[in-house]
């Protein structure tokens, strides 16, 4: 089931990109190390592994000029070990700060196929083992926040170091909110150059 959801998310991303080729800005592909320790390390030992990440950025529409012209994006991330995969959409900003270097934050919304809660009743020893291995997100809907450091190799190609955080923030859900932090490297391709 998890693989089917992930394949569906990736297929819809590619289909939307093909249908919108005239407004595509960039494609980004990479590998993310899942669930690293950043600030809260209580869950960093759960779901280790890599995600294959793909993202399509679109040209910023004029009405977004008021908020520094972010580019809308769609994305998908497939876990290589059958753990949490996800896909969604959001807004992506780019701020130049040095020759060929940009700082790139984004905010978005994703749906994932990970665990929401333990399937075992409280006090069941199987529940303890389950929670030792799985991140319990508490909501199928999550916010996705990223911070990227992008280097422009040439007019077409670039490289990016990316950090991403997923959680519901007690806004899209309540109760469990373990969240997850990922870090990785991506190659970027700019269309129309």
C-alpha positions in Angstrom: 0.0 0.0 0.0 2.8 2.4 0.9 4.6 1.8 -2.4 1.3 2.4 -4.3 0.7 5.7 -2.6 4.3 6.8 -3.3 4.1 5.8 -6.9 0.8 7.6 -7.3 2.3 10.8 -5.8 5.4 10.6 -8.1 3.3 9.9 -11.2 1.0 12.9 -10.5 4.0 15.1 -10.1 5.4 14.0 -13.5 2.0 14.3 -15.1 1.4 17.8 -13.8 4.9 18.8 -15.0 4.3 17.4 -18.5 1.0 19.2 -18.8 2.5 22.5 -17.6 5.8 22.4 -19.6 5.3 25.9 -20.8 5.4 27.4 -17.3 8.0 25.1 -15.7 10.9 26.9 -14.1 13.1 24.1 -12.6 13.4 20.4 -11.8 15.3 19.2 -8.7 16.3 15.6 -7.9 18.3 14.3 -5.0 18.8 12.0 -2.1 17.7 12.9 1.5 18.9 11.2 4.6 15.8 10.6 6.6 15.2 11.5 10.2 18.5 13.1 11.4 19.1 14.7 14.8 18.7 18.5 14.7 17.1 19.9 17.9 14.9 17.2 19.3 16.8 13.9 19.0 14.3 11.7 20.8 13.0 10.2 17.4 16.2 10.5 15.3 17.0 6.8 15.7 13.6 5.8 14.0 13.2 5.2 10.3 16.8 5.6 9.2 17.4 5.4 5.5 17.2 7.5 2.4 14.5 9.2 0.4 14.7 9.8 -3.3 13.3 13.4 -3.8 11.9 15.1 -6.9 10.5 18.6 -7.1 9.1 20.7 -10.0 9.2 24.5 -9.6 6.9 26.7 -11.7 7.3 30.4 -12.8 6.0 32.8 -10.1 2.7 34.3 -11.0 2.4 38.1 -10.9 0.0 38.1 -7.9 2.8 36.7 -5.7 5.1 39.7 -6.3 3.7 41.1 -3.0 5.5 38.3 -1.1 8.8 38.4 -2.9 7.7 36.3 -5.9 7.9 32.7 -4.6 7.7 29.9 -7.2 4.9 27.4 -6.7 6.2 23.8 -6.5 5.0 20.2 -6.4 7.1 17.4 -4.9 7.4 13.8 -4.0 9.8 11.9 -1.8 10.0 8.0 -1.9 11.6 6.2 1.0 14.0 3.5 -0.2 13.3 1.2 2.8 9.5 1.3 2.8 9.2 3.8 5.6 7.6 7.3 5.3 7.1 8.6 1.8 5.3 11.8 1.0 4.2 14.3 -1.6 2.7 17.8 -1.7 3.0 21.4 -2.9 4.0 24.8 -1.6 5.9 28.0 -2.3 9.7 28.3 -2.8 11.7 31.6 -2.5 15.2 32.3 -3.7 17.4 35.1 -2.3 20.8 35.8 -3.8 23.5 36.5 -1.2 26.8 36.0 -3.1 28.0 35.4 -6.6 26.3 32.1 -7.8 24.9 31.4 -4.2 21.2 31.7 -3.1 19.4 31.0 0.2 16.2 29.1 -0.6 13.5 28.7 2.0 10.1 27.1 1.3 6.8 26.3 3.0 4.3 23.7 1.9 1.8 21.0 2.7 2.3 17.3 2.3 0.4 14.0 2.7 2.4 11.0 3.9 2.1 7.2 4.2 3.9 6.9 7.6 2.4 5.9 10.9 0.0 8.1 12.8 -0.2 6.2 16.1 0.7 2.8 17.5 -1.8 0.1 16.5 -1.4 -1.6 19.9 -3.2 -0.6 23.1 -1.3 1.3 25.8 0.6 -1.0 28.0 1.0 -3.7 25.3 4.7 -4.6 25.0 4.3 -4.8 21.2 3.4 -1.1 21.3 6.7 -0.2 22.9 8.6 -2.1 20.2 6.5 -0.5 17.5 7.1 3.1 18.8 10.9 2.4 19.0 11.0 1.8 15.2 8.4 4.2 13.8 7.8 8.0 13.9 4.2 8.7 15.0 3.1 11.7 13.1 -0.4 12.1 14.6 -1.9 13.4 11.3 -1.9 12.4 7.7 -1.5 16.1 6.8 1.8 17.8 7.5 3.5 21.1 7.0 6.8 21.0 5.1 9.4 23.6 5.8 12.8 23.7 4.0 16.0 25.7 4.0 18.3 25.3 1.0 21.7 26.6 0.1 21.9 26.6 -3.7 25.0 26.9 -5.9 24.7 27.8 -9.6 27.1 25.7 -11.6 26.1 27.3 -14.9 22.9 28.8 -16.4 21.3 25.4 -16.5 22.7 23.2 -13.7 23.0 23.8 -10.0 23.6 21.9 -6.7 21.7 22.3 -3.5 22.2 21.3 0.2 18.7 21.0 1.6 17.2 20.6 5.1 13.5 19.8 5.5 11.2 19.4 8.5 7.8 17.8 8.5 5.2 18.1 11.3 1.6 19.1 11.8 2.5 21.7 14.4 -0.6 21.1 16.4 -2.5 23.0 13.7 -3.2 20.3 11.0 -3.7 17.7 13.8 -3.5 17.3 17.5 -1.9 14.9 20.0 1.1 13.1 18.6 3.5 15.3 16.6 6.9 13.7 16.5 7.8 15.1 13.2 10.9 14.3 11.1 14.0 16.2 10.0 15.8 15.3 6.7 18.9 16.6 5.0 20.3 15.9 1.6 21.9 16.9 -1.7 20.0 17.7 -4.9 20.9 18.5 -8.5 18.9 21.3 -10.1 18.0 21.9 -13.8 16.6 25.2 -15.0 14.3 25.1 -18.0 14.5 27.6 -20.9 18.3 28.2 -20.7 
